[in-house]
Amino acid sequence: GSNGKTIVKEWINQLLEDKYQIVRSPRSYNSRIGVPLSLWEMKSTHELALVEAGISKAGEMMVLEEMIRPTLGSFTNIGEAHDEGFENREAKVLEKLSLFKRAEALIYPSDDEVLHRTVRSWHNENPAVKLFSFGKKGSAVQVLSQKKATGSTELTLSFEGSSWPLVIGFVHDAAIQNILNCLTVLLYLGIPPAELSPRLQRLSPLAMRMEIQTGINHCSLINDSYSADVSSLKMALDFLSWQQQHPKRTVILSDILESGRSPENLYKEVAVLLKK
């Protein structure tokens, strides 16, 4: 995906480390150099390997697919990161999907229209791959309701004809989607729904994204330097809006690179987001 790969990988590890002997990619080792370094960590004692894969231009994923040959795929999301390296958004999705052409199943968020439409089209040529989506409608794991409160979100999920409530200790949209991705992986692997809530208690925020630090002069600093694109900015501003402990807020924003858009178009959208 464009964002959330490392967080989903680390959270799946936290959720399943008592059930499997797991090896996983260090930090964000997801390139043509990082992937083989990750794979070399695999030993015969490991039962599950969590391998992160990332690309920035066309033609790269074929190399990673040959190395990893995943049995289960997880697509986190599709955003604007590295748009300029591809003809269009659909082409970028198809390039990423080529990682899963020999997988047993693909897990992905069905609420993203571009992603959902492209996955369905790709599946016509790869019918052996089982689609296992999560989202608000027509998904294997369906979100029936979502209600945010201070510091937590209450979800009602449905899977295989049964539904149940679930409370997670996060409120910003990025974290909610990442957790849903992780939970869908667990359900696909056969973890009973009754075990999901106890396992969620193990999750801890990762320092690489939206880290809150105490600053000088009684201020708080939300550091979201892990990725810079419009999609990430929307999520960061959503997270900021839930922080009510300070009357004044300041956004310090670096340039957004590799968006594939003109500066006039890009920063007009940024201005609208900031004003909103």
Accessible surface in RSA format (square Angstrom, percent):
REM  Atomic radii and reference values for relative SASA: ProtOr
REM  Chains: A
REM  Algorithm: Lee & Richards
REM  Probe-radius: 1.40
REM  Slices: 20
REM RES _ NUM      All-atoms   Total-Side   Main-Chain    Non-polar    All polar
REM                ABS   REL    ABS   REL    ABS   REL    ABS   REL    ABS   REL
RES GLY A   1    13.88  17.1   0.00   N/A  13.88  17.1   0.00   0.0  13.88  31.1
RES SER A   2    13.35  11.3   0.27   0.4  13.08  30.1   3.30   7.0  10.05  14.1
RES ASN A   3    12.83   8.8   8.38   8.1   4.45  10.7   9.20  22.1   3.63   3.5
RES GLY A   4     7.92   9.8   0.00   N/A   7.92   9.8   3.92  10.8   4.00   9.0
RES LYS A   5    40.66  19.8  33.87  20.8   6.79  16.2  13.59  12.2  27.07  28.8
RES THR A   6     1.66   1.2   0.76   0.8   0.90   2.1   0.33   0.4   1.33   2.0
RES ILE A   7    10.23   5.8  10.10   7.5   0.13   0.3  10.10   7.3   0.13   0.3
RES VAL A   8     5.74   3.8   5.74   5.2   0.00   0.0   5.74   5.0   0.00   0.0
RES LYS A   9    11.07   5.4   7.30   4.5   3.78   9.0  10.69   9.6   0.38   0.4
RES GLU A  10    23.36  13.4  23.36  17.7   0.00   0.0   6.70  13.0  16.66  13.6
RES TRP A  11     7.20   2.9   7.20   3.5   0.00   0.0   7.20   3.8   0.00   0.0
RES ILE A  12     7.75   4.4   7.75   5.8   0.00   0.0   7.75   5.6   0.00   0.0
RES ASN A  13    12.27   8.5  12.27  11.9   0.00   0.0   0.00   0.0  12.27  11.9
RES GLN A  14    28.30  15.8  28.30  20.7   0.00   0.0  15.92  33.9  12.37   9.4
RES LEU A  15     0.08   0.0   0.08   0.1   0.00   0.0   0.08   0.1   0.00   0.0
RES LEU A  16     0.00   0.0   0.00   0.0   0.00   0.0   0.00   0.0   0.00   0.0
RES GLU A  17   100.25  57.6  80.06  60.6  20.19  48.1  24.50  47.4  75.76  61.9
RES ASP A  18    92.02  64.5  50.55  50.3  41.47  98.1  39.73  93.5  52.29  52.1
RES LYS A  19   102.40  50.0  75.25  46.2  27.14  64.6  30.16  27.1  72.24  76.9
RES TYR A  20    50.58  23.6  44.27  25.2   6.31  16.4  34.12  25.6  16.46  20.3
RES GLN A  21   110.61  61.9 108.86  79.6   1.75   4.2  21.25  45.2  89.36  67.8
RES ILE A  22    29.31  16.7   2.81   2.1  26.50  63.9   2.81   2.0  26.50  71.9
RES VAL A  23    15.40  10.1  11.52  10.4   3.88   9.4  15.31  13.3   0.09   0.2
RES ARG A  24    93.07  39.1  79.70  40.6  13.38  31.8   8.92  12.2  84.15  51.0
RES SER A  25     0.67   0.6   0.00   0.0   0.67   1.5   0.00   0.0   0.67   0.9
RES PRO A  26    47.14  34.4  37.00  33.7  10.13  36.8  47.14  38.9   0.00   0.0
RES ARG A  27   163.27  68.5 153.62  78.3   9.64  23.0  69.94  95.6  93.33  56.6
RES SER A  28    40.64  34.3  27.11  36.2  13.53  31.2  25.32  53.9  15.33  21.5
RES TYR A  29    69.10  32.3  65.28  37.1   3.82   9.9  39.97  30.0  29.13  35.9
RES ASN A  30    29.88  20.6  28.80  27.8   1.08   2.6   0.00   0.0  29.88  28.9
RES SER A  31    52.80  44.6  52.27  69.8   0.53   1.2  40.12  85.4  12.68  17.8
RES ARG A  32   120.37  50.5 108.68  55.4  11.69  27.8  25.39  34.7  94.98  57.6
RES ILE A  33   129.73  73.8 127.43  94.9   2.30   5.5 129.38  93.2   0.35   0.9
RES GLY A  34     5.55   6.8   0.00   N/A   5.55   6.8   5.16  14.2   0.38   0.9
RES VAL A  35     0.00   0.0   0.00   0.0   0.00   0.0   0.00   0.0   0.00   0.0
RES PRO A  36    28.27  20.6  27.33  24.9   0.93   3.4  28.27  23.3   0.00   0.0
RES LEU A  37    72.43  40.3  69.31  49.6   3.12   7.8  69.36  48.7   3.07   8.3
RES SER A  38     4.10   3.5   1.13   1.5   2.97   6.8   1.23   2.6   2.87   4.0
RES LEU A  39    36.07  20.1  28.41  20.3   7.66  19.3  28.65  20.1   7.41  19.9
RES TRP A  40   184.43  74.0 164.17  79.5  20.26  47.6 140.00  74.6  44.43  72.1
RES GLU A  41    85.86  49.3  82.86  62.7   3.00   7.1  10.59  20.5  75.27  61.5
RES MET A  42    93.34  48.3  75.58  50.0  17.75  42.3  67.37  57.3  25.97  34.4
RES LYS A  43   122.00  59.5 108.81  66.8  13.19  31.4  95.56  86.0  26.43  28.2
RES SER A  44   120.43 101.8  75.73 101.1  44.70 103.0  58.98 125.6  61.44  86.1
RES THR A  45    99.47  70.7  85.24  86.4  14.22  33.9  78.73 105.7  20.74  31.4
RES HIS A  46    55.15  30.1  33.88  23.6  21.27  54.4  13.31  13.7  41.84  48.7
RES GLU A  47   114.39  65.7  76.81  58.1  37.58  89.5  35.67  69.0  78.72  64.3
RES LEU A  48    39.66  22.1  35.14  25.1   4.52  11.4  38.69  27.2   0.97   2.6
RES ALA A  49    35.78  32.9  13.22  20.4  22.56  51.3  13.22  18.6  22.56  59.8
RES LEU A  50    21.06  11.7  17.84  12.8   3.22   8.1  21.06  14.8   0.00   0.0
RES VAL A  51    42.44  27.9  11.87  10.7  30.58  73.7  12.33  10.7  30.11  81.7
RES GLU A  52     8.45   4.9   2.27   1.7   6.19  14.7   7.31  14.1   1.15   0.9
RES ALA A  53    11.93  11.0   1.63   2.5  10.30  23.4   1.63   2.3  10.30  27.3
RES GLY A  54    12.43  15.3   0.00   N/A  12.43  15.3   6.41  17.6   6.01  13.5
RES ILE A  55    11.89   6.8   0.49   0.4  11.40  27.5   5.79   4.2   6.10  16.6
RES SER A  56    45.21  38.2  39.70  53.0   5.51  12.7  19.12  40.7  26.10  36.6
RES LYS A  57   109.08  53.2 109.08  66.9   0.00   0.0  54.85  49.4  54.24  57.8
RES ALA A  58    65.05  59.8  48.04  74.1  17.01  38.7  48.04  67.7  17.01  45.1
RES GLY A  59    43.56  53.7   0.00   N/A  43.56  53.7  33.86  92.9   9.71  21.7
RES GLU A  60    21.32  12.2  20.54  15.5   0.77   1.8   7.66  14.8  13.65  11.1
RES MET A  61     4.83   2.5   4.83   3.2   0.00   0.0   4.83   4.1   0.00   0.0
RES MET A  62   121.36  62.8 118.85  78.7   2.51   6.0  79.97  68.0  41.39  54.8
RES VAL A  63    60.33  39.7  57.17  51.8   3.16   7.6  60.14  52.3   0.18   0.5
RES LEU A  64     0.72   0.4   0.72   0.5   0.00   0.0   0.72   0.5   0.00   0.0
RES GLU A  65     1.38   0.8   1.38   1.0   0.00   0.0   0.52   1.0   0.86   0.7
RES GLU A  66    93.92  53.9  80.89  61.2  13.03  31.0  35.64  68.9  58.29  47.6
RES MET A  67    63.89  33.1  38.97  25.8  24.92  59.3  33.24  28.3  30.64  40.6
RES ILE A  68    27.36  15.6   9.84   7.3  17.52  42.2   9.84   7.1  17.52  47.5
RES ARG A  69   132.04  55.4 118.57  60.4  13.47  32.1  38.86  53.1  93.18  56.5
RES PRO A  70    20.23  14.7  12.48  11.4   7.76  28.2  18.88  15.6   1.36   8.4
RES THR A  71    90.29  64.2  86.55  87.7   3.74   8.9  58.82  79.0  31.47  47.6
RES LEU A  72    45.32  25.2  26.10  18.7  19.22  48.3  26.10  18.3  19.22  51.7
RES GLY A  73     1.09   1.3   0.00   N/A   1.09   1.3   1.09   3.0   0.00   0.0
RES SER A  74    37.20  31.4  17.93  23.9  19.28  44.4  17.93  38.2  19.28  27.0
RES PHE A  75     1.86   0.9   1.23   0.8   0.63   1.6   1.86   1.1   0.00   0.0
RES THR A  76     4.37   3.1   3.95   4.0   0.42   1.0   4.37   5.9   0.00   0.0
RES ASN A  77    16.46  11.4  16.46  15.9   0.00   0.0  11.78  28.4   4.68   4.5
RES ILE A  78    12.85   7.3   1.30   1.0  11.55  27.8   1.44   1.0  11.41  31.0
RES GLY A  79     1.85   2.3   0.00   N/A   1.85   2.3   1.85   5.1   0.00   0.0
RES GLU A  80    17.27   9.9  16.81  12.7   0.45   1.1   2.97   5.8  14.30  11.7
RES ALA A  81    24.00  22.1  17.27  26.7   6.73  15.3  22.31  31.4   1.69   4.5
RES HIS A  82    62.85  34.3  60.83  42.3   2.02   5.2  35.27  36.3  27.58  32.1
RES ASP A  83    25.43  17.8  18.87  18.8   6.56  15.5  10.30  24.3  15.12  15.1
RES GLU A  84   109.88  63.1  77.12  58.3  32.75  78.0  30.65  59.3  79.23  64.7
RES GLY A  85    26.38  32.5   0.00   N/A  26.38  32.5  16.31  44.8  10.06  22.5
RES PHE A  86    21.74  10.9   2.62   1.6  19.12  49.7   9.59   5.8  12.15  34.8
RES GLU A  87   160.05  91.9 117.06  88.6  42.99 102.4  49.58  95.9 110.47  90.2
RES ASN A  88    72.07  49.7  59.34  57.3  12.73  30.6  34.72  83.6  37.35  36.1
RES ARG A  89    69.36  29.1  62.82  32.0   6.54  15.6  17.55  24.0  51.81  31.4
RES GLU A  90    60.21  34.6  60.21  45.6   0.00   0.0  31.24  60.4  28.97  23.7
RES ALA A  91    30.74  28.3  23.06  35.6   7.68  17.5  26.65  37.5   4.09  10.8
RES LYS A  92     0.94   0.5   0.94   0.6   0.00   0.0   0.94   0.8   0.00   0.0
RES VAL A  93     0.00   0.0   0.00   0.0   0.00   0.0   0.00   0.0   0.00   0.0
RES LEU A  94    80.71  44.9  75.09  53.7   5.62  14.1  75.35  52.9   5.36  14.4
RES GLU A  95    31.01  17.8  27.09  20.5   3.92   9.3   6.68  12.9  24.33  19.9
RES LYS A  96    13.54   6.6  12.66   7.8   0.88   2.1   5.77   5.2   7.77   8.3
RES LEU A  97     0.00   0.0   0.00   0.0   0.00   0.0   0.00   0.0   0.00   0.0
RES SER A  98    33.17  28.0  31.25  41.7   1.92   4.4  31.43  66.9   1.74   2.4
RES LEU A  99    14.75   8.2  14.61  10.5   0.15   0.4  14.61  10.3   0.15   0.4
RES PHE A 100    12.56   6.3  12.56   7.8   0.00   0.0  12.56   7.6   0.00   0.0
RES LYS A 101    94.86  46.3  79.41  48.7  15.45  36.8  35.22  31.7  59.64  63.5
RES ARG A 102   115.41  48.5  84.94  43.3  30.47  72.6  64.11  87.6  51.30  31.1
RES ALA A 103     6.33   5.8   0.00   0.0   6.33  14.4   0.19   0.3   6.14  16.3
RES GLU A 104   109.88  63.1  98.34  74.4  11.54  27.5  42.62  82.4  67.27  54.9
RES ALA A 105     0.00   0.0   0.00   0.0   0.00   0.0   0.00   0.0   0.00   0.0
RES LEU A 106     0.00   0.0   0.00   0.0   0.00   0.0   0.00   0.0   0.00   0.0
RES ILE A 107     0.00   0.0   0.00   0.0   0.00   0.0   0.00   0.0   0.00   0.0
RES TYR A 108     0.41   0.2   0.41   0.2   0.00   0.0   0.00   0.0   0.41   0.5
RES PRO A 109     6.14   4.5   6.14   5.6   0.00   0.0   6.14   5.1   0.00   0.0
RES SER A 110    12.77  10.8   3.24   4.3   9.53  22.0   2.85   6.1   9.92  13.9
RES ASP A 111    73.74  51.7  48.98  48.7  24.76  58.5  35.19  82.8  38.55  38.4
RES ASP A 112    43.90  30.8  33.74  33.6  10.16  24.0  18.65  43.9  25.25  25.2
RES GLU A 113   136.46  78.3 127.80  96.7   8.66  20.6  46.37  89.7  90.09  73.6
RES VAL A 114    43.50  28.6  43.21  39.1   0.29   0.7  43.21  37.5   0.29   0.8
RES LEU A 115     0.00   0.0   0.00   0.0   0.00   0.0   0.00   0.0   0.00   0.0
RES HIS A 116    53.44  29.2  53.44  37.1   0.00   0.0  30.34  31.3  23.10  26.9
RES ARG A 117   128.71  54.0 122.98  62.7   5.72  13.6  73.77 100.8  54.93  33.3
RES THR A 118     8.28   5.9   5.06   5.1   3.22   7.7   7.53  10.1   0.75   1.1
RES VAL A 119     0.00   0.0   0.00   0.0   0.00   0.0   0.00   0.0   0.00   0.0
RES ARG A 120   114.41  48.0 111.41  56.8   3.00   7.1  42.37  57.9  72.05  43.7
RES SER A 121    66.44  56.1  59.90  79.9   6.53  15.1  25.45  54.2  40.99  57.4
RES TRP A 122    20.00   8.0  15.81   7.7   4.19   9.8  15.13   8.1   4.87   7.9
RES HIS A 123    43.87  24.0  43.61  30.3   0.26   0.7  30.36  31.3  13.51  15.7
RES ASN A 124   120.81  83.3  92.32  89.2  28.49  68.6  28.08  67.6  92.73  89.6
RES GLU A 125   149.48  85.8 120.09  90.9  29.39  70.0  41.47  80.2 108.02  88.2
RES ASN A 126    28.65  19.8  23.28  22.5   5.37  12.9   6.04  14.5  22.61  21.9
RES PRO A 127    98.25  71.6  79.22  72.2  19.03  69.2  79.40  65.6  18.85 117.2
RES ALA A 128    96.46  88.7  64.66  99.8  31.79  72.3  76.33 107.5  20.13  53.3
RES VAL A 129     1.40   0.9   1.39   1.3   0.01   0.0   1.39   1.2   0.01   0.0
RES LYS A 130   114.10  55.7 106.54  65.4   7.55  18.0  71.27  64.2  42.82  45.6
RES LEU A 131    31.64  17.6  10.33   7.4  21.31  53.6  10.33   7.3  21.31  57.4
RES PHE A 132    14.42   7.2  14.42   8.9   0.00   0.0  14.42   8.7   0.00   0.0
RES SER A 133     6.71   5.7   5.33   7.1   1.38   3.2   0.54   1.1   6.17   8.6
RES PHE A 134     4.57   2.3   4.22   2.6   0.35   0.9   4.22   2.6   0.35   1.0
RES GLY A 135     2.58   3.2   0.00   N/A   2.58   3.2   2.58   7.1   0.00   0.0
RES LYS A 136   135.87  66.3 126.82  77.8   9.05  21.6  69.17  62.3  66.70  71.0
RES LYS A 137   165.24  80.6 158.09  97.0   7.15  17.0 100.80  90.7  64.44  68.6
RES GLY A 138    67.23  82.9   0.00   N/A  67.23  82.9  44.81 123.0  22.43  50.2
RES SER A 139    18.11  15.3   0.00   0.0  18.11  41.7   3.03   6.4  15.08  21.1
RES ALA A 140    36.64  33.7  13.20  20.4  23.44  53.3  26.17  36.9  10.47  27.7
RES VAL A 141     0.18   0.1   0.18   0.2   0.00   0.0   0.18   0.2   0.00   0.0
RES GLN A 142    51.78  29.0  51.78  37.8   0.00   0.0   1.90   4.0  49.88  37.8
RES VAL A 143    10.84   7.1   5.72   5.2   5.12  12.3   5.72   5.0   5.12  13.9
RES LEU A 144    90.77  50.6  57.50  41.1  33.27  83.6  60.66  42.6  30.11  81.0
RES SER A 145    57.49  48.6  48.41  64.6   9.08  20.9  46.63  99.3  10.86  15.2
RES GLN A 146    77.12  43.1  43.39  31.7  33.74  80.3  11.89  25.3  65.23  49.5
RES LYS A 147   152.94  74.6 148.59  91.2   4.35  10.4  94.40  85.0  58.54  62.4
RES LYS A 148    52.10  25.4  29.16  17.9  22.94  54.6  21.20  19.1  30.90  32.9
RES ALA A 149    53.23  48.9  45.70  70.5   7.53  17.1  53.23  75.0   0.00   0.0
RES THR A 150   136.14  96.8 111.78 113.3  24.36  58.1  76.19 102.3  59.96  90.6
RES GLY A 151    48.52  59.8   0.00   N/A  48.52  59.8  33.81  92.8  14.72  33.0
RES SER A 152    30.62  25.9  30.62  40.9   0.00   0.0  13.16  28.0  17.45  24.5
RES THR A 153     0.14   0.1   0.00   0.0   0.14   0.3   0.14   0.2   0.00   0.0
RES GLU A 154    87.81  50.4  84.94  64.3   2.87   6.8  15.36  29.7  72.45  59.2
RES LEU A 155     0.04   0.0   0.00   0.0   0.04   0.1   0.04   0.0   0.00   0.0
RES THR A 156    35.81  25.5  35.81  36.3   0.00   0.0  21.32  28.6  14.50  21.9
RES LEU A 157     0.00   0.0   0.00   0.0   0.00   0.0   0.00   0.0   0.00   0.0
RES SER A 158    24.15  20.4  23.26  31.0   0.88   2.0   1.03   2.2  23.11  32.4
RES PHE A 159    20.53  10.3  18.65  11.6   1.88   4.9  19.76  12.0   0.77   2.2
RES GLU A 160   150.82  86.6 104.95  79.4  45.87 109.2  50.36  97.4 100.46  82.0
RES GLY A 161    84.33 104.0   0.00   N/A  84.33 104.0  41.41 113.6  42.92  96.1
RES SER A 162    60.98  51.5  54.94  73.3   6.05  13.9  47.89 102.0  13.09  18.3
RES SER A 163    67.09  56.7  39.67  52.9  27.42  63.2   4.92  10.5  62.17  87.1
RES TRP A 164    36.83  14.8  33.80  16.4   3.03   7.1  36.83  19.6   0.00   0.0
RES PRO A 165    93.94  68.5  82.44  75.1  11.51  41.8  82.85  68.4  11.09  68.9
RES LEU A 166     4.77   2.7   1.20   0.9   3.57   9.0   4.77   3.3   0.00   0.0
RES VAL A 167    83.49  54.9  74.22  67.2   9.27  22.3  74.22  64.5   9.27  25.1
RES ILE A 168     3.71   2.1   1.03   0.8   2.68   6.5   3.71   2.7   0.00   0.0
RES GLY A 169    56.03  69.1   0.00   N/A  56.03  69.1  26.19  71.9  29.84  66.8
RES PHE A 170    26.94  13.5  22.70  14.1   4.23  11.0  26.94  16.3   0.00   0.0
RES VAL A 171     9.20   6.1   8.63   7.8   0.57   1.4   8.63   7.5   0.57   1.5
RES HIS A 172    20.14  11.0  20.14  14.0   0.00   0.0  10.13  10.4  10.02  11.7
RES ASP A 173    66.59  46.6  62.61  62.3   3.98   9.4  23.75  55.9  42.84  42.7
RES ALA A 174     5.96   5.5   4.09   6.3   1.87   4.3   5.72   8.0   0.24   0.6
RES ALA A 175     4.21   3.9   2.44   3.8   1.77   4.0   4.09   5.8   0.12   0.3
RES ILE A 176     6.33   3.6   6.33   4.7   0.00   0.0   6.33   4.6   0.00   0.0
RES GLN A 177    46.19  25.8  44.83  32.8   1.36   3.2  12.49  26.6  33.70  25.6
RES ASN A 178     6.57   4.5   6.57   6.4   0.00   0.0   0.00   0.0   6.57   6.4
RES ILE A 179     0.68   0.4   0.68   0.5   0.00   0.0   0.68   0.5   0.00   0.0
RES LEU A 180    13.18   7.3  13.05   9.3   0.13   0.3  13.05   9.2   0.13   0.4
RES ASN A 181     0.73   0.5   0.73   0.7   0.00   0.0   0.36   0.9   0.36   0.4
RES CYS A 182     0.00   0.0   0.00   0.0   0.00   0.0   0.00   0.0   0.00   0.0
RES LEU A 183     0.22   0.1   0.22   0.2   0.00   0.0   0.22   0.2   0.00   0.0
RES THR A 184     0.00   0.0   0.00   0.0   0.00   0.0   0.00   0.0   0.00   0.0
RES VAL A 185     6.51   4.3   6.51   5.9   0.00   0.0   6.51   5.7   0.00   0.0
RES LEU A 186     0.02   0.0   0.02   0.0   0.00   0.0   0.02   0.0   0.00   0.0
RES LEU A 187     7.98   4.4   0.45   0.3   7.53  18.9   0.45   0.3   7.53  20.3
RES TYR A 188    58.64  27.4  37.03  21.1  21.61  56.2  23.80  17.9  34.84  43.0
RES LEU A 189    54.56  30.4  31.49  22.5  23.07  58.0  36.18  25.4  18.38  49.5
RES GLY A 190    55.92  69.0   0.00   N/A  55.92  69.0  33.08  90.8  22.84  51.2
RES ILE A 191     4.34   2.5   1.74   1.3   2.60   6.3   1.76   1.3   2.58   7.0
RES PRO A 192    63.43  46.2  58.05  52.9   5.38  19.6  63.43  52.4   0.00   0.0
RES PRO A 193    44.72  32.6  41.81  38.1   2.91  10.6  42.05  34.7   2.67  16.6
RES ALA A 194    89.44  82.2  61.05  94.2  28.38  64.6  74.21 104.5  15.23  40.3
RES GLU A 195    67.53  38.8  65.99  49.9   1.54   3.7  29.99  58.0  37.54  30.7
RES LEU A 196     0.00   0.0   0.00   0.0   0.00   0.0   0.00   0.0   0.00   0.0
RES SER A 197    47.18  39.9  47.03  62.8   0.14   0.3  22.63  48.2  24.55  34.4
RES PRO A 198    83.60  60.9  69.67  63.5  13.93  50.6  76.60  63.2   7.00  43.5
RES ARG A 199    20.11   8.4  20.05  10.2   0.05   0.1   3.59   4.9  16.52  10.0
RES LEU A 200    14.01   7.8   4.59   3.3   9.42  23.7   4.64   3.3   9.37  25.2
RES GLN A 201   133.67  74.7 102.73  75.1  30.93  73.6  48.55 103.3  85.11  64.6
RES ARG A 202    92.61  38.9  67.86  34.6  24.75  58.9  40.85  55.8  51.76  31.4
RES LEU A 203    21.52  12.0   2.07   1.5  19.46  48.9   2.07   1.5  19.46  52.4
RES SER A 204    52.09  44.0  51.33  68.5   0.76   1.8  35.48  75.6  16.61  23.3
RES PRO A 205   103.89  75.7  85.24  77.7  18.65  67.8  86.51  71.4  17.38 108.0
RES LEU A 206    33.08  18.4  23.31  16.7   9.77  24.6  25.40  17.8   7.68  20.7
RES ALA A 207    74.72  68.7  54.32  83.8  20.40  46.4  59.21  83.4  15.51  41.1
RES MET A 208    54.94  28.5  36.79  24.3  18.15  43.2  49.18  41.8   5.76   7.6
RES ARG A 209    19.60   8.2  10.75   5.5   8.85  21.1   7.18   9.8  12.41   7.5
RES MET A 210    12.68   6.6   1.72   1.1  10.96  26.1   1.72   1.5  10.96  14.5
RES GLU A 211    55.32  31.8  49.96  37.8   5.35  12.7  17.18  33.2  38.14  31.1
RES ILE A 212    82.59  47.0  54.89  40.9  27.70  66.8  54.89  39.5  27.70  75.2
RES GLN A 213    74.53  41.7  68.06  49.7   6.47  15.4  27.37  58.3  47.16  35.8
RES THR A 214   130.87  93.1  98.94 100.3  31.93  76.1  62.39  83.8  68.49 103.5
RES GLY A 215    26.61  32.8   0.00   N/A  26.61  32.8  18.52  50.8   8.09  18.1
RES ILE A 216   140.65  80.0 132.08  98.4   8.57  20.7 138.86 100.0   1.80   4.9
RES ASN A 217   130.66  90.1 100.09  96.7  30.57  73.6  32.63  78.5  98.03  94.7
RES HIS A 218   173.90  95.0 150.19 104.4  23.71  60.7 108.71 112.0  65.18  75.8
RES CYS A 219    57.19  43.3  53.57  59.7   3.62   8.5  32.03  81.2  25.16  27.1
RES SER A 220    45.56  38.5  21.54  28.7  24.02  55.3   4.52   9.6  41.04  57.5
RES LEU A 221    90.76  50.5  90.13  64.5   0.63   1.6  90.76  63.7   0.00   0.0
RES ILE A 222    42.97  24.5  20.67  15.4  22.30  53.7  20.67  14.9  22.30  60.5
RES ASN A 223    51.80  35.7  47.01  45.4   4.79  11.5   6.80  16.4  45.00  43.5
RES ASP A 224    31.46  22.0  14.32  14.3  17.14  40.5  11.56  27.2  19.90  19.8
RES SER A 225    94.03  79.5  58.00  77.4  36.04  83.0  47.13 100.4  46.90  65.7
RES TYR A 226    87.85  41.0  60.51  34.4  27.34  71.1  59.87  45.0  27.98  34.5
RES SER A 227    26.51  22.4  14.89  19.9  11.62  26.8  22.37  47.6   4.14   5.8
RES ALA A 228    54.52  50.1  31.68  48.9  22.84  52.0  37.02  52.1  17.51  46.4
RES ASP A 229     5.24   3.7   3.76   3.7   1.48   3.5   2.88   6.8   2.36   2.4
RES VAL A 230     1.93   1.3   1.93   1.7   0.00   0.0   1.93   1.7   0.00   0.0
RES SER A 231    28.87  24.4  27.25  36.4   1.61   3.7  11.14  23.7  17.73  24.8
RES SER A 232     1.51   1.3   1.43   1.9   0.08   0.2   1.43   3.1   0.07   0.1
RES LEU A 233    13.54   7.5   9.50   6.8   4.05  10.2  12.93   9.1   0.61   1.6
RES LYS A 234    98.18  47.9  90.90  55.8   7.28  17.3  45.59  41.0  52.59  56.0
RES MET A 235    36.52  18.9  35.03  23.2   1.49   3.5  34.98  29.7   1.54   2.0
RES ALA A 236    16.64  15.3  14.53  22.4   2.11   4.8  14.77  20.8   1.87   4.9
RES LEU A 237    33.12  18.4  28.35  20.3   4.77  12.0  28.66  20.1   4.46  12.0
RES ASP A 238    37.44  26.2  30.24  30.1   7.21  17.0  16.65  39.2  20.79  20.7
RES PHE A 239    17.56   8.8  17.56  10.9   0.00   0.0  17.56  10.6   0.00   0.0
RES LEU A 240    38.15  21.2  38.15  27.3   0.00   0.0  38.15  26.8   0.00   0.0
RES SER A 241    51.72  43.7  44.27  59.1   7.45  17.2  36.18  77.1  15.54  21.8
RES TRP A 242    84.38  33.9  68.30  33.1  16.08  37.7  62.17  33.1  22.21  36.0
RES GLN A 243    33.84  18.9  30.91  22.6   2.92   7.0   8.38  17.8  25.46  19.3
RES GLN A 244   134.53  75.2 106.23  77.6  28.30  67.4  54.41 115.8  80.12  60.8
RES GLN A 245   101.48  56.7  65.75  48.1  35.73  85.1  52.55 111.8  48.93  37.1
RES HIS A 246    56.70  31.0  51.05  35.5   5.65  14.5  38.75  39.9  17.95  20.9
RES PRO A 247   144.58 105.4 100.13  91.3  44.45 161.6 112.93  93.2  31.65 196.7
RES LYS A 248   170.21  83.0 153.14  94.0  17.07  40.6  98.95  89.1  71.26  75.9
RES ARG A 249   103.71  43.5  69.56  35.5  34.14  81.3  34.60  47.3  69.11  41.9
RES THR A 250   101.45  72.2  70.16  71.1  31.29  74.6  56.63  76.1  44.82  67.8
RES VAL A 251    61.93  40.7  32.65  29.6  29.28  70.5  35.16  30.5  26.77  72.6
RES ILE A 252   161.87  92.1 129.07  96.2  32.80  79.1 132.41  95.3  29.47  80.0
RES LEU A 253    70.94  39.5  37.56  26.9  33.38  83.9  38.33  26.9  32.60  87.7
RES SER A 254    78.07  66.0  60.56  80.8  17.51  40.3  54.42 115.9  23.65  33.1
RES ASP A 255   102.38  71.7  91.29  90.9  11.09  26.2  14.49  34.1  87.90  87.7
RES ILE A 256     8.53   4.9   1.12   0.8   7.40  17.8   1.12   0.8   7.40  20.1
RES LEU A 257   132.78  73.9 119.01  85.1  13.77  34.6 121.57  85.4  11.20  30.2
RES GLU A 258    82.15  47.2  72.12  54.6  10.03  23.9  17.08  33.0  65.07  53.1
RES SER A 259     7.59   6.4   3.61   4.8   3.97   9.2   1.32   2.8   6.26   8.8
RES GLY A 260    53.99  66.6   0.00   N/A  53.99  66.6  17.41  47.8  36.59  81.9
RES ARG A 261    69.27  29.1  46.03  23.5  23.24  55.3  36.76  50.2  32.51  19.7
RES SER A 262    57.32  48.4  42.83  57.2  14.49  33.4  40.03  85.2  17.29  24.2
RES PRO A 263    86.66  63.2  84.47  77.0   2.19   8.0  85.69  70.7   0.97   6.0
RES GLU A 264   133.22  76.5 118.63  89.7  14.59  34.7  75.37 145.8  57.85  47.2
RES ASN A 265    82.04  56.6  74.41  71.9   7.63  18.4  18.45  44.4  63.59  61.5
RES LEU A 266     4.67   2.6   4.67   3.3   0.00   0.0   4.67   3.3   0.00   0.0
RES TYR A 267    80.56  37.6  75.50  43.0   5.05  13.2  71.68  53.9   8.88  10.9
RES LYS A 268   152.38  74.3 144.44  88.6   7.94  18.9  93.13  83.8  59.25  63.1
RES GLU A 269    47.89  27.5  43.54  32.9   4.34  10.3  26.59  51.4  21.30  17.4
RES VAL A 270     6.50   4.3   6.50   5.9   0.00   0.0   6.50   5.7   0.00   0.0
RES ALA A 271    56.40  51.9  49.11  75.8   7.29  16.6  53.04  74.7   3.36   8.9
RES VAL A 272    88.74  58.4  86.12  78.0   2.62   6.3  88.06  76.5   0.68   1.8
RES LEU A 273    31.57  17.6  24.58  17.6   6.99  17.6  24.63  17.3   6.94  18.7
RES LEU A 274    81.66  45.5  54.66  39.1  26.99  67.9  56.25  39.5  25.40  68.4
RES LYS A 275   191.37  93.4 156.48  96.0  34.88  83.1 109.64  98.7  81.73  87.1
RES LYS A 276   205.98 100.5 144.56  88.7  61.41 146.2 109.58  98.6  96.40 102.7
END  Absolute sums over single chains surface
CHAIN  1 A    14549.0      11404.0       3145.0       8139.5       6409.6
END  Absolute sums over all chains
TOTAL         14549.0      11404.0       3145.0       8139.5       6409.6
